[in-house]
Amino acid sequence: MKRIVLFIGMMVWCLGGFAQTDADTLRHEVLLETSMGDIRVVLYNETPQHRDNFLKLVDEGFYDGNLWHRVIFNFMIQTGDSTTRHAKPGESVGLHSPDYTVPAEIVYPQYFHKRGALAAAREGDQENPERASSASQFYIVYGTTYSSMSLDKFQERIDQATDGKYKMTEEIRDHYRKYGGTPHLDGQYTVFGEVVEGMDVVKKIQMVRTDDYARPIDDVKIIKATKVK
């Protein structure tokens, strides 16, 4: 399988979402116990196929032992290649995912690439024009803050990538200015959850030393993933 990556382009904490489901609606949560601390994520009901697929893999133990195989400072941390649990130091990783995809569920502007967003990785547009998600690989956004001018430029790039379909609202722009994220990915990848505890751990992971392929020099792994709600 081709390497599943995010198209970074220009490299460019707030944990509360702008839009919440009804208080009486259950939102499933998953605890990722990592070698650098615990990260707790909530899954959105508005992206049911991604939610259900993620929970299935968690219940199967698919993520237990997986490395955070792609880590980029001030951008994101990525995992979900089950073969990485056996990867040797320096070995190229990130090529594996189960042999199916999940149809895109882009719920924008309700959910966007704010700091702490949980989103699905995928193959590029040329091979994957429908922007279907990898069955297993996902990333957590760290990102950085942006000026209004930078956000204008990112909107131009989003317009080009999505034929003008997705527009940053003023609320989203204000969030990116104050709290950060990765706006250039908006409208192109499915955001299906967010971190509710452990952004300090995400911060530590995205700061580790990496090799030329963005793999951490010293392995950082998911020890166990568990559904807690």
Buried (B, 14 or more C-beta within 10 A) or exposed (E): EEBBBBEBEEEBBBBEBBEEBEEEEEBBBBBBBBBBBEBBBBBBBBBEBBBEBBBEBBEEEBBBBBBBBBBBBBBBBBBBBBBBBEBEEEEEBBEBBBEEBBEBBBBBBBBBBBBBBBBBBBBBEEEBEEBBBBBBBBBBBBBBBBEEEBBEBBBEBBBEBBEEEBBBEEEBBEBBBEBBBBBBBBBBBBBBBBBBBBBEBBBBBBEBEBEEEBBBEEBBBBEBBBEEE
